């Protein structure tokens, strides 16, 4: 498997690193979180996949926080309990979980933060709302390499394949990532098709696509006759051209998109000065 365009002859997705002599990641400390909650199948599968790299610590929300984005809980204290599996369960958001872990809950800074495996895609505009991506962003803010993992479709089908692929990507990343002193952390957003491992076409480095606006809200009445509203479904892709995360996953590839959190429109700074100064 390679990062790039389609190849006529592609190796099995997990053969490259395991057949490269002399390359083996050092044992690490990996922090795992998610937005589906501590008892979701995805985080259990990701934990198992990460354990071969070293020590794993799981700090995850008590409840599902899909769509919570980068929100932190500031209006109440947070509770943290540790269950029988050693998982720290937090009464807050994914960002809360990683923030707590990195500001005193853990006795040492982890080497890598991974988030997921999410039940559903986080591509294009989804990344602005995703709690899964937000957990990885929180690690990145603390200058730790961070990776968010999501499956495209809901329902956890082919979860074992997704976890296996997550292990391949982390193994490859750890073996090839040579971080110099003072170098900024890396933030990756990974989306995986729900298909058997051997059916995946490979891994592609991609950019974010774009979606159309969300569908209309759903208006209903509750049993007491009061109106209530559900947000409409996410919009369909409007930029799914080759090179995007949408295109890659639609064609059976695993999409890996490097992200950044600088929202500055650098090419508009001079124009903004003309508009308002």
Backbone as CSV, one residue per row, in Angstrom:
resi,resn,N_x,N_y,N_z,CA_x,CA_y,CA_z,C_x,C_y,C_z
1,UNK,0.846,-1.192,0.000,0.000,0.000,0.000,0.872,1.229,0.000
2,UNK,0.418,2.273,-0.645,1.204,3.481,-0.733,0.307,4.673,-0.470
3,UNK,0.914,5.802,-0.221,0.173,7.056,-0.154,0.318,7.719,-1.508
4,UNK,-0.792,7.904,-2.197,-0.707,8.502,-3.521,-1.810,8.002,-4.415
5,UNK,-1.544,7.972,-5.690,-2.559,7.591,-6.658,-2.629,6.073,-6.819
6,UNK,-3.640,5.665,-7.564,-3.876,4.244,-7.765,-2.692,3.588,-8.458
7,UNK,-2.349,2.400,-8.009,-1.256,1.645,-8.616,-1.815,0.377,-9.234
8,UNK,-1.239,-0.029,-10.355,-1.726,-1.242,-11.006,-1.448,-2.471,-10.152
9,UNK,-0.332,-2.423,-9.429,0.003,-3.542,-8.548,0.188,-2.972,-7.153
10,UNK,-0.757,-3.227,-6.287,-0.668,-2.671,-4.940,-0.408,-3.790,-3.950
11,UNK,0.502,-3.563,-2.981,0.752,-4.564,-1.952,-0.390,-4.622,-0.968
12,UNK,-0.416,-5.674,-0.181,-1.399,-5.764,0.880,-1.244,-4.568,1.807
13,UNK,-2.355,-4.040,2.370,-2.261,-2.805,3.134,-1.312,-2.842,4.313
14,UNK,-1.054,-3.978,4.942,-0.205,-3.948,6.133,1.138,-4.646,5.936
15,UNK,1.550,-4.841,4.667,2.793,-5.578,4.471,4.028,-4.694,4.477
16,UNK,3.882,-3.411,4.144,5.068,-2.593,3.906,5.955,-2.481,5.130
17,UNK,5.408,-2.028,6.249,6.256,-1.824,7.417,6.740,-3.134,8.002
18,UNK,5.883,-4.134,8.027,6.269,-5.380,8.655,7.365,-6.093,7.881
19,UNK,7.599,-5.683,6.636,8.664,-6.306,5.853,9.871,-5.397,5.696
20,UNK,9.895,-4.278,6.401,11.026,-3.365,6.330,11.965,-3.665,7.492
21,UNK,13.096,-4.290,7.267,13.979,-4.679,8.361,14.555,-3.472,9.073
22,UNK,14.715,-3.617,10.388,15.361,-2.579,11.168,14.472,-1.424,11.549
23,UNK,13.221,-1.427,11.110,12.321,-0.335,11.455,11.280,-0.861,12.431
24,UNK,11.340,-0.364,13.637,10.357,-0.739,14.652,10.181,0.441,15.587
25,UNK,8.956,0.942,15.760,8.746,2.070,16.639,9.139,1.734,18.075
26,UNK,9.702,2.726,18.779,9.986,2.533,20.185,8.676,2.432,20.947
27,UNK,8.736,1.751,22.098,7.543,1.663,22.925,7.135,3.063,23.357
28,UNK,5.884,3.339,23.281,5.386,4.687,23.496,4.287,4.695,24.540
29,UNK,3.880,5.901,24.905,2.683,6.091,25.712,1.662,6.788,24.828
30,UNK,0.541,6.123,24.582,-0.491,6.628,23.677,-1.752,6.941,24.479
31,UNK,-2.273,8.155,24.290,-3.536,8.577,24.894,-4.646,8.401,23.873
32,UNK,-5.743,7.759,24.295,-6.884,7.512,23.402,-8.131,8.178,23.977
33,UNK,-8.901,8.815,23.095,-10.208,9.344,23.476,-11.161,9.154,22.298
34,UNK,-12.388,9.632,22.442,-13.363,9.545,21.345,-14.522,10.489,21.632
35,UNK,-15.543,10.451,20.786,-16.761,11.219,21.092,-17.995,10.336,21.199
36,UNK,-17.854,9.038,20.918,-18.993,8.118,21.020,-19.212,7.613,22.443
37,UNK,-18.282,7.882,23.333,-18.410,7.439,24.716,-17.490,6.284,25.038
38,UNK,-17.209,6.133,26.327,-16.191,5.176,26.776,-16.528,3.729,26.458
39,UNK,-17.827,3.414,26.320,-18.215,2.028,26.090,-18.518,1.729,24.622
40,UNK,-18.139,2.621,23.728,-18.395,2.400,22.301,-17.463,1.323,21.755
41,UNK,-17.946,0.506,20.827,-17.084,-0.524,20.236,-15.838,0.040,19.555
42,UNK,-15.945,1.233,18.989,-14.829,1.798,18.248,-13.609,2.083,19.099
43,UNK,-13.817,2.598,20.303,-12.668,2.925,21.141,-12.040,1.657,21.711
44,UNK,-12.863,0.631,21.950,-12.309,-0.643,22.415,-11.423,-1.268,21.335
45,UNK,-11.893,-1.196,20.080,-11.102,-1.751,18.975,-9.822,-0.960,18.774
46,UNK,-9.895,0.361,18.905,-8.697,1.188,18.732,-7.697,0.931,19.851
47,UNK,-8.207,0.746,21.053,-7.310,0.456,22.181,-6.537,-0.831,21.930
48,UNK,-7.221,-1.862,21.489,-6.552,-3.134,21.202,-5.495,-2.959,20.123
49,UNK,-5.816,-2.175,19.086,-4.876,-1.973,17.988,-3.642,-1.195,18.424
50,UNK,-3.780,-0.323,19.420,-2.664,0.518,19.857,-1.786,-0.148,20.908
51,UNK,-2.266,-1.188,21.545,-1.525,-1.767,22.669,-0.186,-2.361,22.266
52,UNK,-0.022,-2.733,21.016,1.257,-3.308,20.586,2.357,-2.261,20.493
53,UNK,1.991,-0.969,20.549,2.993,0.086,20.446,3.532,0.520,21.806
54,UNK,2.930,0.065,22.881,3.405,0.463,24.198,2.260,0.606,25.184
55,UNK,2.405,1.554,26.080,1.401,1.777,27.129,0.277,2.634,26.582
56,UNK,-0.944,2.237,26.891,-2.126,2.932,26.395,-2.950,3.429,27.576
57,UNK,-3.358,4.685,27.514,-4.270,5.259,28.501,-5.510,5.746,27.784
58,UNK,-6.682,5.340,28.274,-7.947,5.740,27.670,-8.653,6.717,28.605
59,UNK,-8.959,7.905,28.083,-9.729,8.921,28.808,-10.859,9.322,27.877
60,UNK,-12.088,8.954,28.214,-13.194,9.086,27.270,-14.451,9.625,27.943
61,UNK,-15.355,10.207,27.167,-16.582,10.775,27.733,-17.516,9.708,28.291
62,UNK,-18.270,10.114,29.283,-19.260,9.222,29.878,-20.395,8.923,28.908
63,UNK,-20.760,9.911,28.093,-21.865,9.782,27.143,-21.409,10.187,25.747
64,UNK,-22.258,9.899,24.763,-21.977,10.297,23.385,-21.956,11.822,23.263
65,UNK,-20.926,12.331,22.597,-20.804,13.773,22.380,-20.540,14.077,20.911
66,UNK,-21.171,13.327,20.029,-21.019,13.600,18.599,-21.461,15.034,18.297
67,UNK,-20.690,15.719,17.489,-21.031,17.084,17.112,-20.675,18.129,18.145
68,UNK,-19.911,17.750,19.156,-19.589,18.703,20.228,-18.454,19.633,19.856
69,UNK,-17.773,19.378,18.747,-16.659,20.186,18.284,-15.631,20.349,19.398
70,UNK,-15.058,21.536,19.527,-13.963,21.749,20.479,-14.437,22.320,21.809
71,UNK,-15.684,22.076,22.170,-16.240,22.690,23.371,-15.579,22.149,24.639
72,UNK,-15.340,23.067,25.577,-14.873,22.737,26.916,-15.973,23.067,27.914
73,UNK,-16.057,22.286,28.978,-17.070,22.500,30.008,-16.528,23.482,31.032
74,UNK,-17.128,24.676,31.092,-16.651,25.732,31.978,-17.673,26.144,33.031
75,UNK,-18.898,25.620,32.931,-19.962,26.061,33.841,-20.252,25.082,34.960
76,UNK,-19.468,24.040,35.080,-19.652,23.078,36.174,-18.371,22.267,36.321
77,UNK,-18.145,21.668,37.489,-16.981,20.797,37.639,-17.188,19.478,36.907
78,UNK,-16.103,18.825,36.596,-16.135,17.535,35.915,-15.795,16.420,36.887
79,UNK,-16.460,15.297,36.720,-16.123,14.121,37.522,-15.344,13.140,36.659
80,UNK,-14.413,12.431,37.283,-13.611,11.419,36.598,-13.618,10.162,37.451
81,UNK,-14.049,9.061,36.854,-14.005,7.767,37.535,-13.176,6.807,36.689
82,UNK,-12.600,5.815,37.329,-11.815,4.819,36.596,-12.509,3.475,36.724
83,UNK,-12.880,2.887,35.591,-13.650,1.654,35.642,-12.738,0.435,35.754
84,UNK,-13.345,-0.728,35.744,-12.597,-1.968,35.956,-11.578,-2.238,34.858
85,UNK,-11.790,-1.658,33.662,-10.848,-1.851,32.556,-9.731,-0.819,32.564
86,UNK,-9.702,0.034,33.587,-8.664,1.056,33.665,-8.956,2.299,32.853
87,UNK,-10.170,2.418,32.314,-10.549,3.571,31.502,-10.979,4.712,32.412
88,UNK,-10.445,5.899,32.151,-10.901,7.098,32.856,-12.159,7.612,32.158
89,UNK,-13.265,7.670,32.900,-14.554,8.081,32.352,-14.865,9.492,32.854
90,UNK,-15.049,10.422,31.919,-15.179,11.843,32.241,-16.593,12.326,31.932
91,UNK,-17.145,13.116,32.824,-18.496,13.670,32.620,-18.415,14.942,31.791
92,UNK,-17.772,14.852,30.643,-17.590,16.023,29.803,-17.392,15.658,28.350
93,UNK,-16.874,16.590,27.596,-16.723,16.459,26.149,-15.405,15.768,25.787
94,UNK,-15.235,15.399,24.524,-13.938,14.856,24.105,-12.783,15.814,24.381
95,UNK,-12.984,17.097,24.114,-11.935,18.075,24.402,-11.634,18.132,25.888
96,UNK,-12.679,18.053,26.726,-12.470,17.989,28.175,-11.562,16.819,28.537
97,UNK,-11.833,15.677,27.928,-11.087,14.458,28.268,-9.598,14.627,28.017
98,UNK,-9.257,15.086,26.819,-7.844,15.233,26.478,-7.231,16.381,27.276
99,UNK,-7.976,17.443,27.463,-7.477,18.588,28.227,-7.149,18.180,29.663
100,UNK,-8.064,17.466,30.301,-7.803,16.992,31.658,-6.584,16.076,31.703
101,UNK,-6.519,15.171,30.723,-5.407,14.217,30.699,-4.066,14.929,30.624
102,UNK,-4.014,16.025,29.868,-2.748,16.694,29.604,-2.433,17.812,30.583
103,UNK,-3.361,18.099,31.486,-3.120,19.183,32.447,-3.156,18.686,33.888
104,UNK,-2.868,17.412,34.093,-2.736,16.937,35.458,-3.270,15.558,35.756
105,UNK,-4.198,15.051,34.935,-4.752,13.727,35.217,-3.697,12.644,35.023
106,UNK,-2.875,12.789,33.987,-1.798,11.827,33.729,-0.503,12.313,34.377
107,UNK,0.324,11.379,34.760,1.584,11.742,35.412,2.708,11.992,34.415
108,UNK,2.439,11.803,33.111,3.447,12.100,32.106,2.755,12.446,30.796
109,UNK,3.460,13.194,29.985,2.934,13.598,28.689,2.987,12.421,27.724
110,UNK,1.882,12.093,27.069,1.922,10.982,26.108,2.714,11.360,24.864
111,UNK,3.137,10.348,24.126,3.888,10.560,22.895,2.977,10.764,21.698
112,UNK,1.752,10.268,21.805,0.812,10.326,20.690,-0.602,10.349,21.243
113,UNK,-1.477,11.124,20.597,-2.909,11.122,20.927,-3.655,10.566,19.727
114,UNK,-4.515,9.584,19.961,-5.377,9.065,18.896,-6.827,9.125,19.368
115,UNK,-7.726,9.344,18.426,-9.142,9.500,18.747,-9.972,8.622,17.822
116,UNK,-11.050,8.039,18.366,-11.922,7.190,17.562,-12.023,5.788,18.149
117,UNK,-12.336,4.847,17.333,-12.718,4.954,15.933,-14.164,5.430,15.893
118,UNK,-14.422,6.512,15.158,-15.756,7.098,15.161,-16.734,6.300,14.314
119,UNK,-17.969,6.306,14.749,-19.067,5.640,14.030,-19.668,6.630,13.047
120,UNK,-19.047,6.759,11.888,-19.505,7.702,10.878,-18.388,8.597,10.406
121,UNK,-18.539,9.121,9.202,-17.489,9.892,8.548,-17.251,11.233,9.222
122,UNK,-16.015,11.703,9.125,-15.643,13.064,9.507,-14.791,13.638,8.382
123,UNK,-15.483,14.041,7.313,-14.814,14.529,6.116,-15.331,15.919,5.777
124,UNK,-14.536,16.650,5.005,-14.978,17.966,4.567,-15.366,18.845,5.736
125,UNK,-16.528,19.486,5.633,-17.005,20.408,6.662,-17.287,19.715,7.994
126,UNK,-17.425,18.380,7.982,-17.676,17.641,9.228,-16.616,17.943,10.284
127,UNK,-15.394,18.210,9.820,-14.293,18.375,10.764,-14.500,19.568,11.686
128,UNK,-15.320,20.542,11.268,-15.577,21.704,12.112,-16.455,21.353,13.310
129,UNK,-17.259,20.307,13.183,-18.219,19.942,14.219,-17.818,18.703,15.011
130,UNK,-16.897,17.932,14.488,-16.618,16.594,15.010,-15.965,16.610,16.387
131,UNK,-16.539,15.860,17.317,-15.899,15.649,18.607,-14.688,14.741,18.494
132,UNK,-14.731,13.810,17.544,-13.588,12.920,17.315,-12.368,13.716,16.876
133,UNK,-12.560,14.576,15.890,-11.459,15.416,15.429,-11.033,16.381,16.531
134,UNK,-12.004,16.880,17.301,-11.689,17.828,18.376,-10.762,17.221,19.419
135,UNK,-10.968,15.956,19.756,-10.086,15.307,20.725,-8.653,15.285,20.215
136,UNK,-8.497,15.001,18.922,-7.157,15.022,18.332,-6.603,16.443,18.289
137,UNK,-7.449,17.408,17.991,-7.008,18.802,17.958,-6.481,19.225,19.328
138,UNK,-7.136,18.781,20.391,-6.695,19.152,21.736,-5.281,18.642,21.997
139,UNK,-4.992,17.427,21.550,-3.632,16.935,21.670,-2.663,17.765,20.854
140,UNK,-3.073,18.140,19.663,-2.247,18.959,18.775,-1.973,20.328,19.391
141,UNK,-2.982,20.916,20.043,-2.795,22.207,20.708,-1.696,22.113,21.759
142,UNK,-1.584,20.949,22.409,-0.547,20.731,23.410,0.763,20.229,22.779
143,UNK,0.854,20.379,21.451,2.075,20.065,20.698,2.422,18.579,20.727
144,UNK,1.388,17.742,20.670,1.555,16.294,20.597,1.007,15.820,19.254
145,UNK,1.757,15.009,18.535,1.240,14.422,17.300,-0.083,13.718,17.603
146,UNK,-1.084,13.966,16.760,-2.434,13.470,17.050,-3.113,12.999,15.768
147,UNK,-3.887,11.910,15.899,-4.561,11.312,14.747,-6.000,10.978,15.119
148,UNK,-6.954,11.398,14.290,-8.363,11.050,14.454,-8.738,9.980,13.441
149,UNK,-9.448,8.935,13.903,-9.859,7.829,13.039,-11.385,7.734,12.996
150,UNK,-11.929,7.582,11.785,-13.372,7.429,11.623,-13.667,6.398,10.541
151,UNK,-14.780,5.670,10.719,-15.327,4.841,9.646,-16.350,5.665,8.879
152,UNK,-16.460,5.419,7.592,-17.346,6.219,6.754,-18.813,6.005,7.099
153,UNK,-19.211,4.757,7.241,-20.619,4.431,7.473,-20.855,4.098,8.935
154,UNK,-22.059,4.316,9.377,-22.433,3.988,10.746,-22.729,2.503,10.871
155,UNK,-22.723,2.025,12.107,-23.120,0.646,12.363,-21.994,-0.279,12.758
156,UNK,-20.748,0.196,12.693,-19.585,-0.587,13.127,-19.295,-1.786,12.237
157,UNK,-19.818,-1.827,11.012,-19.481,-2.946,10.134,-17.996,-2.879,9.782
158,UNK,-17.354,-4.034,9.716,-15.928,-4.158,9.392,-15.051,-3.356,10.361
159,UNK,-15.475,-3.313,11.632,-14.695,-2.572,12.627,-13.317,-3.186,12.833
160,UNK,-13.230,-4.507,12.802,-11.919,-5.152,12.956,-10.963,-4.722,11.851
161,UNK,-11.481,-4.588,10.642,-10.640,-4.130,9.534,-10.185,-2.696,9.747
162,UNK,-11.095,-1.862,10.249,-10.745,-0.462,10.512,-9.685,-0.362,11.593
163,UNK,-9.815,-1.158,12.644,-8.820,-1.140,13.720,-7.471,-1.635,13.211
164,UNK,-7.507,-2.646,12.376,-6.256,-3.152,11.793,-5.592,-2.075,10.942
165,UNK,-6.405,-1.357,10.161,-5.865,-0.281,9.344,-5.321,0.851,10.204
166,UNK,-6.001,1.166,11.300,-5.489,2.194,12.210,-4.108,1.805,12.729
167,UNK,-3.936,0.527,13.039,-2.633,0.056,13.487,-1.566,0.202,12.417
168,UNK,-1.920,-0.080,11.173,-0.978,0.063,10.064,-0.554,1.520,9.912
169,UNK,-1.529,2.423,9.968,-1.223,3.840,9.774,-0.348,4.368,10.899
170,UNK,-0.659,3.992,12.138,0.161,4.447,13.259,1.568,3.859,13.161
171,UNK,1.663,2.592,12.811,2.978,1.973,12.671,3.810,2.696,11.620
172,UNK,3.195,2.959,10.493,3.906,3.656,9.417,4.291,5.071,9.854
173,UNK,3.374,5.743,10.497,3.643,7.115,10.944,4.804,7.154,11.936
174,UNK,4.787,6.259,12.912,5.840,6.256,13.922,7.201,5.919,13.324
175,UNK,7.211,5.038,12.335,8.470,4.645,11.730,9.044,5.730,10.826
176,UNK,8.178,6.528,10.214,8.644,7.493,9.213,8.670,8.923,9.710
177,UNK,7.965,9.203,10.767,7.910,10.566,11.295,9.173,10.848,12.093
178,UNK,10.000,11.720,11.586,11.236,12.099,12.257,11.084,13.547,12.707
179,UNK,10.684,13.723,13.943,10.380,15.057,14.446,11.626,15.694,15.051
180,UNK,12.003,16.836,14.509,13.154,17.558,15.006,12.769,18.385,16.238
181,UNK,13.759,18.693,17.046,13.513,19.486,18.237,12.952,20.849,17.842
182,UNK,11.870,21.233,18.507,11.232,22.503,18.207,10.229,22.460,17.072
183,UNK,10.120,21.331,16.387,9.184,21.205,15.270,7.768,21.081,15.784
184,UNK,6.831,21.700,15.074,5.426,21.640,15.462,4.875,20.221,15.328
185,UNK,3.851,19.947,16.115,3.178,18.653,16.051,2.418,18.514,14.730
186,UNK,1.995,17.284,14.446,1.222,16.961,13.252,-0.178,16.526,13.676
187,UNK,-1.172,16.939,12.891,-2.569,16.572,13.128,-3.112,15.910,11.871
188,UNK,-3.521,14.648,11.981,-4.036,13.893,10.840,-5.474,13.476,11.076
189,UNK,-6.268,13.537,10.014,-7.658,13.098,10.059,-7.824,11.934,9.091
190,UNK,-8.149,10.747,9.625,-8.197,9.515,8.839,-9.633,9.032,8.732
191,UNK,-10.082,8.768,7.504,-11.407,8.196,7.259,-11.262,6.898,6.484
192,UNK,-11.939,5.857,6.971,-11.750,4.508,6.431,-13.067,3.935,5.912
193,UNK,-13.076,3.402,4.705,-14.291,2.753,4.197,-14.637,1.523,5.031
194,UNK,-15.924,1.251,5.172,-16.369,0.035,5.864,-16.301,-1.131,4.894
195,UNK,-15.126,-1.719,4.793,-14.957,-2.847,3.882,-13.876,-3.762,4.441
196,UNK,-13.845,-5.011,3.970,-12.800,-5.916,4.446,-11.420,-5.326,4.210
197,UNK,-10.511,-5.639,5.101,-9.168,-5.066,5.057,-8.508,-5.275,3.699
198,UNK,-8.564,-6.478,3.181,-7.890,-6.782,1.917,-8.569,-6.156,0.716
199,UNK,-9.795,-5.651,0.912,-10.495,-4.997,-0.201,-10.159,-3.518,-0.311
200,UNK,-9.545,-2.959,0.726,-9.181,-1.543,0.667,-8.107,-1.335,-0.398
201,UNK,-8.269,-0.245,-1.158,-7.392,0.012,-2.294,-6.027,0.567,-1.902
202,UNK,-5.912,1.056,-0.684,-4.668,1.666,-0.237,-4.957,2.889,0.601
203,UNK,-3.942,3.723,0.768,-4.055,4.941,1.566,-3.697,6.120,0.682
204,UNK,-4.516,7.186,0.764,-4.233,8.385,-0.015,-4.128,9.587,0.910
205,UNK,-3.117,10.420,0.673,-3.049,11.730,1.316,-3.993,12.659,0.560
206,UNK,-4.881,13.328,1.281,-5.967,14.070,0.648,-6.111,15.466,1.247
207,UNK,-6.956,16.267,0.602,-7.421,17.517,1.179,-8.890,17.351,1.565
208,UNK,-9.383,18.262,2.360,-10.793,18.222,2.724,-11.653,18.591,1.521
209,UNK,-12.741,17.837,1.336,-13.752,18.230,0.368,-14.700,19.247,0.992
210,UNK,-15.807,19.496,0.336,-16.822,20.415,0.863,-18.200,19.788,0.711
211,UNK,-19.087,20.142,1.615,-20.474,19.684,1.540,-21.396,20.838,1.133
212,UNK,-22.554,20.469,0.580,-23.637,21.433,0.453,-24.159,21.765,1.844
213,UNK,-24.963,22.819,1.942,-25.558,23.156,3.224,-26.397,21.999,3.756
214,UNK,-26.543,21.962,5.066,-27.333,20.902,5.699,-28.782,20.944,5.232
215,UNK,-29.424,19.801,5.318,-30.840,19.733,4.962,-31.688,20.481,5.994
216,UNK,-32.926,20.748,5.635,-33.818,21.521,6.501,-34.058,20.820,7.840
217,UNK,-34.270,21.631,8.871,-34.580,21.083,10.189,-35.900,20.320,10.144
218,UNK,-36.076,19.463,11.141,-37.298,18.664,11.257,-38.098,19.193,12.436
219,UNK,-39.320,19.613,12.167,-40.194,20.192,13.187,-41.215,19.158,13.635
220,UNK,-41.272,18.899,14.938,-42.227,17.950,15.493,-42.889,18.558,16.732
221,UNK,-43.892,17.882,17.224,-44.559,18.290,18.462,-44.322,17.211,19.505
222,UNK,-44.005,17.641,20.719,-43.830,16.649,21.774,-45.176,16.252,22.360
223,UNK,-45.227,15.234,23.235,-46.516,14.775,23.759,-47.323,15.849,24.490
224,UNK,-46.672,16.916,24.925,-47.389,17.996,25.607,-47.805,19.106,24.656
225,UNK,-47.612,18.874,23.363,-48.036,19.850,22.371,-47.073,20.993,22.150
226,UNK,-45.867,20.856,22.661,-44.868,21.902,22.485,-43.984,21.567,21.277
227,UNK,-43.577,22.582,20.523,-42.741,22.309,19.347,-41.338,21.871,19.751
228,UNK,-40.762,20.984,18.956,-39.373,20.587,19.126,-38.755,20.433,17.748
229,UNK,-37.434,20.510,17.714,-36.741,20.580,16.432,-35.530,19.652,16.427
230,UNK,-35.362,18.956,15.307,-34.162,18.166,15.054,-33.383,18.848,13.936
231,UNK,-32.059,18.917,14.095,-31.248,19.440,13.010,-31.317,18.499,11.810
232,UNK,-31.311,19.044,10.624,-31.360,18.231,9.423,-30.052,17.500,9.175
233,UNK,-30.116,16.531,8.284,-28.935,15.734,7.959,-27.865,16.600,7.300
234,UNK,-26.630,16.140,7.388,-25.525,16.847,6.733,-25.758,16.906,5.230
235,UNK,-25.280,17.965,4.617,-25.442,18.123,3.179,-24.628,17.101,2.394
236,UNK,-25.058,16.850,1.181,-24.325,15.947,0.293,-23.019,16.619,-0.158
237,UNK,-22.030,15.833,-0.542,-20.769,16.437,-1.003,-20.991,17.318,-2.231
238,UNK,-20.373,18.497,-2.235,-20.394,19.351,-3.425,-19.013,19.482,-4.055
239,UNK,-17.981,19.190,-3.280,-16.642,19.052,-3.855,-16.105,17.692,-3.439
240,UNK,-16.294,16.723,-4.322,-15.780,15.369,-4.112,-14.835,15.009,-5.245
241,UNK,-14.117,16.018,-5.740,-13.220,15.807,-6.864,-12.005,15.006,-6.438
242,UNK,-11.281,14.494,-7.421,-10.097,13.693,-7.118,-9.115,14.505,-6.279
243,UNK,-8.594,13.849,-5.260,-7.716,14.529,-4.324,-8.375,14.854,-3.003
244,UNK,-9.728,14.781,-2.959,-10.435,15.061,-1.716,-10.639,13.784,-0.909
245,UNK,-10.979,13.978,0.358,-11.298,12.840,1.214,-12.534,12.098,0.725
246,UNK,-13.518,12.843,0.204,-14.719,12.191,-0.328,-14.372,11.271,-1.505
247,UNK,-13.555,11.777,-2.420,-13.203,10.974,-3.597,-12.466,9.710,-3.183
248,UNK,-11.520,9.860,-2.273,-10.706,8.708,-1.875,-11.563,7.598,-1.288
249,UNK,-12.420,7.948,-0.347,-13.212,6.907,0.314,-14.269,6.326,-0.608
250,UNK,-14.797,7.140,-1.525,-15.749,6.616,-2.499,-15.112,5.591,-3.425
251,UNK,-13.808,5.656,-3.595,-13.091,4.739,-4.481,-12.337,3.661,-3.707
252,UNK,-12.693,3.468,-2.450,-12.137,2.359,-1.684,-10.826,2.624,-0.999
253,UNK,-10.381,3.884,-0.988,-9.129,4.239,-0.331,-9.379,4.742,1.089
254,UNK,-8.371,4.610,1.913,-8.353,5.259,3.210,-7.819,6.672,3.005
255,UNK,-8.550,7.649,3.506,-8.167,9.048,3.346,-7.401,9.529,4.570
256,UNK,-6.243,10.162,4.350,-5.459,10.771,5.425,-5.258,12.244,5.075
257,UNK,-5.883,13.112,5.858,-5.829,14.548,5.601,-5.071,15.255,6.711
258,UNK,-3.978,15.921,6.395,-3.307,16.743,7.409,-4.118,18.006,7.663
259,UNK,-4.310,18.332,8.933,-5.113,19.495,9.312,-4.251,20.513,10.039
260,UNK,-4.782,21.749,10.116,-4.175,22.789,10.922,-5.296,23.572,11.589
261,UNK,-4.959,24.333,12.627,-6.006,25.071,13.344,-5.893,26.577,13.145
262,UNK,-4.944,27.023,12.342,-4.849,28.442,12.017,-5.954,28.782,11.025
263,UNK,-6.991,29.481,11.489,-8.126,29.824,10.633,-7.933,31.140,9.901
264,UNK,-6.772,31.743,10.045,-6.512,33.016,9.389,-6.572,32.873,7.871
265,UNK,-7.329,33.744,7.215,-7.306,33.829,5.755,-6.157,34.760,5.378
266,UNK,-4.964,34.198,5.286,-3.761,35.013,5.137,-3.801,35.895,3.888
267,UNK,-4.406,35.403,2.814,-4.422,36.188,1.587,-5.415,37.349,1.651
268,UNK,-6.209,37.427,2.744,-7.173,38.520,2.888,-6.772,39.545,3.943
269,UNK,-5.622,39.355,4.577,-5.228,40.275,5.645,-5.091,41.702,5.124
270,UNK,-4.437,41.867,3.992,-4.280,43.206,3.433,-5.621,43.813,3.053
271,UNK,-6.512,43.015,2.480,-7.828,43.527,2.112,-8.653,43.878,3.339
272,UNK,-8.523,43.081,4.389,-9.236,43.390,5.619,-8.780,44.732,6.190
273,UNK,-7.496,45.027,6.026,-6.971,46.311,6.488,-7.661,47.454,5.715
274,UNK,-7.895,47.247,4.434,-8.574,48.261,3.630,-10.039,48.407,4.032
275,UNK,-10.671,47.284,4.412,-12.095,47.323,4.749,-12.368,48.056,6.057
276,UNK,-11.522,47.880,7.040,-11.905,48.314,8.384,-10.940,49.281,9.050
277,UNK,-9.770,49.539,8.462,-8.802,50.410,9.141,-8.710,51.744,8.400
